[in-house]
């Protein structure tokens, strides 16, 4: 992603005269304006430093932001604040062809800390393959210096004066950002949590392969491992655990981590209900139908499967989505209400007054000894721009009639059941757009 400042702060918006008074420079001489260019550069440097530290644009100007993928198709946070208006949202292909997205598809959610771009329907438009989206925005507190909050204006003056006083100082004895400036801008700083992307969610919550070997440092101690010792328990060793008393059977070094899953092997380890600060030490036995780890040479996280079944499968997801889409487009009652406006992905340009779109999906394991399987909780959204929910509810009822317990053949695997779970009807923002989110639960089995 790349943020470009399209327009700069005009000279007329900079308080050069006020800055001279702040520095107590002399006035009434013939060369009063000889330092104006230098003072202007310090003011611009102070503005840039405070904007970078707070993420707030002080003097209003235009920006363009290019990114290669939406962070969330239902809401895209913007990198600066406050954003007063979005001028355009443009999709750019890998060949450089530009297509401006219709304004009825998106809207601005203004916020002092984290403004965002949200869809008027369910999702923001899909980005072209290998392309980018460019968002033009007008951000800032105002076009004039008087539009700034008093504390931010004072912080700019203090920092610019600091740059002026230490313009020849290259030592590290003076702080880069004075404490007074930090105190003034502290309440404008954004605290960012969970901004990164977890590359492997499973690796973040489960121990790595071979974590139970003798001599292992037990670096995964205290992580939540729900498939060992009961659901929702923390399994690990107690830091500082003393050796067993003389005369007892000595436990090997595996007792510091996970057991080797030999039948009814006793192990003194920490097994605590989730939420307890200190786990209680107790003797427990872990018995696994696959026996010892050394016998099967399997990766450790793959052994403790519930009910001894095979691994979870996500391979039927594409086939299930294709079958649901074909079922909806072939249903005569639904087509009579919405026509051909049934989408797997929203197209670019203006949208019809009533349409159906396939939405988010949540999948969890349902494998057992007979084979792989999964529970799919999927969302199908009905969106209307008409007044009231009458047309949307009629279309939602047609969607339910078409899908519930429908005999659908999948390209891979088989559909065991498809049932309605819940629904929510709500207005989108303050406009006239209304939508109904229908949640369905599908049980699939991978027969391949």
Secondary structure as the mmCIF struct_conf table of DSSP 4:
data_model
#
loop_
_struct_conf.conf_type_id
_struct_conf.id
_struct_conf.beg_label_comp_id
_struct_conf.beg_label_asym_id
_struct_conf.beg_label_seq_id
_struct_conf.end_label_comp_id
_struct_conf.end_label_asym_id
_struct_conf.end_label_seq_id
STRN STRN1 UNK A 2 UNK A 5
BEND BEND1 UNK A 7 UNK A 7
HELX_LH_PP_P HELX_LH_PP_P1 UNK A 8 UNK A 10
HELX_RH_3T_P HELX_RH_3T_P1 UNK A 11 UNK A 13
BEND BEND2 UNK A 14 UNK A 14
HELX_RH_AL_P HELX_RH_AL_P1 UNK A 16 UNK A 23
TURN_TY1_P TURN_TY1_P1 UNK A 24 UNK A 24
BEND BEND3 UNK A 28 UNK A 29
TURN_TY1_P TURN_TY1_P2 UNK A 30 UNK A 31
HELX_RH_3T_P HELX_RH_3T_P2 UNK A 32 UNK A 35
HELX_RH_AL_P HELX_RH_AL_P2 UNK A 36 UNK A 54
STRN STRN2 UNK A 56 UNK A 56
BEND BEND4 UNK A 58 UNK A 58
STRN STRN3 UNK A 59 UNK A 59
STRN STRN4 UNK A 61 UNK A 67
BEND BEND5 UNK A 68 UNK A 69
BEND BEND6 UNK A 71 UNK A 71
TURN_TY1_P TURN_TY1_P3 UNK A 73 UNK A 74
STRN STRN5 UNK A 76 UNK A 77
BEND BEND7 UNK A 79 UNK A 80
STRN STRN6 UNK A 81 UNK A 81
STRN STRN7 UNK A 83 UNK A 92
TURN_TY1_P TURN_TY1_P4 UNK A 94 UNK A 95
STRN STRN8 UNK A 98 UNK A 100
HELX_LH_PP_P HELX_LH_PP_P2 UNK A 101 UNK A 102
TURN_TY1_P TURN_TY1_P5 UNK A 103 UNK A 105
STRN STRN9 UNK A 106 UNK A 109
TURN_TY1_P TURN_TY1_P6 UNK A 112 UNK A 114
STRN STRN10 UNK A 116 UNK A 119
BEND BEND8 UNK A 120 UNK A 123
HELX_LH_PP_P HELX_LH_PP_P3 UNK A 124 UNK A 128
TURN_TY1_P TURN_TY1_P7 UNK A 129 UNK A 130
STRN STRN11 UNK A 132 UNK A 139
BEND BEND9 UNK A 140 UNK A 141
STRN STRN12 UNK A 142 UNK A 142
BEND BEND10 UNK A 143 UNK A 144
HELX_RH_3T_P HELX_RH_3T_P3 UNK A 145 UNK A 147
BEND BEND11 UNK A 148 UNK A 148
HELX_RH_AL_P HELX_RH_AL_P3 UNK A 150 UNK A 165
TURN_TY1_P TURN_TY1_P8 UNK A 166 UNK A 168
BEND BEND12 UNK A 171 UNK A 174
BEND BEND13 UNK A 176 UNK A 177
HELX_RH_AL_P HELX_RH_AL_P4 UNK A 179 UNK A 185
HELX_RH_3T_P HELX_RH_3T_P4 UNK A 186 UNK A 188
BEND BEND14 UNK A 194 UNK A 194
BEND BEND15 UNK A 196 UNK A 196
BEND BEND16 UNK A 199 UNK A 199
HELX_RH_AL_P HELX_RH_AL_P5 UNK A 201 UNK A 205
BEND BEND17 UNK A 206 UNK A 206
HELX_LH_PP_P HELX_LH_PP_P4 UNK A 207 UNK A 208
TURN_TY1_P TURN_TY1_P9 UNK A 209 UNK A 212
BEND BEND18 UNK A 213 UNK A 213
TURN_TY1_P TURN_TY1_P10 UNK A 214 UNK A 215
TURN_TY1_P TURN_TY1_P11 UNK A 219 UNK A 222
STRN STRN13 UNK A 224 UNK A 224
TURN_TY1_P TURN_TY1_P12 UNK A 226 UNK A 227
BEND BEND19 UNK A 228 UNK A 230
TURN_TY1_P TURN_TY1_P13 UNK A 231 UNK A 232
STRN STRN14 UNK A 233 UNK A 236
HELX_LH_PP_P HELX_LH_PP_P5 UNK A 237 UNK A 238
TURN_TY1_P TURN_TY1_P14 UNK A 239 UNK A 240
HELX_LH_PP_P HELX_LH_PP_P6 UNK A 241 UNK A 245
TURN_TY1_P TURN_TY1_P15 UNK A 246 UNK A 247
BEND BEND20 UNK A 248 UNK A 248
HELX_LH_PP_P HELX_LH_PP_P7 UNK A 249 UNK A 251
HELX_RH_3T_P HELX_RH_3T_P5 UNK A 253 UNK A 256
BEND BEND21 UNK A 257 UNK A 257
TURN_TY1_P TURN_TY1_P16 UNK A 263 UNK A 264
STRN STRN15 UNK A 265 UNK A 273
TURN_TY1_P TURN_TY1_P17 UNK A 274 UNK A 275
BEND BEND22 UNK A 277 UNK A 278
HELX_LH_PP_P HELX_LH_PP_P8 UNK A 279 UNK A 280
STRN STRN16 UNK A 281 UNK A 286
TURN_TY1_P TURN_TY1_P18 UNK A 289 UNK A 290
HELX_RH_AL_P HELX_RH_AL_P6 UNK A 293 UNK A 296
TURN_TY1_P TURN_TY1_P19 UNK A 297 UNK A 297
HELX_RH_AL_P HELX_RH_AL_P7 UNK A 300 UNK A 303
HELX_RH_3T_P HELX_RH_3T_P6 UNK A 306 UNK A 308
TURN_TY1_P TURN_TY1_P20 UNK A 315 UNK A 316
HELX_RH_AL_P HELX_RH_AL_P8 UNK A 317 UNK A 329
TURN_TY1_P TURN_TY1_P21 UNK A 330 UNK A 330
HELX_RH_AL_P HELX_RH_AL_P9 UNK A 332 UNK A 338
TURN_TY1_P TURN_TY1_P22 UNK A 339 UNK A 340
STRN STRN17 UNK A 342 UNK A 343
BEND BEND23 UNK A 344 UNK A 345
HELX_LH_PP_P HELX_LH_PP_P9 UNK A 346 UNK A 347
BEND BEND24 UNK A 348 UNK A 349
HELX_LH_PP_P HELX_LH_PP_P10 UNK A 350 UNK A 352
BEND BEND25 UNK A 353 UNK A 353
STRN STRN18 UNK A 354 UNK A 365
STRN STRN19 UNK A 368 UNK A 368
TURN_TY1_P TURN_TY1_P23 UNK A 369 UNK A 370
STRN STRN20 UNK A 371 UNK A 371
STRN STRN21 UNK A 372 UNK A 384
BEND BEND26 UNK A 386 UNK A 389
HELX_RH_AL_P HELX_RH_AL_P10 UNK A 390 UNK A 403
TURN_TY1_P TURN_TY1_P24 UNK A 404 UNK A 405
BEND BEND27 UNK A 411 UNK A 413
STRN STRN22 UNK A 414 UNK A 427
TURN_TY1_P TURN_TY1_P25 UNK A 429 UNK A 430
BEND BEND28 UNK A 431 UNK A 432
STRN STRN23 UNK A 434 UNK A 446
#
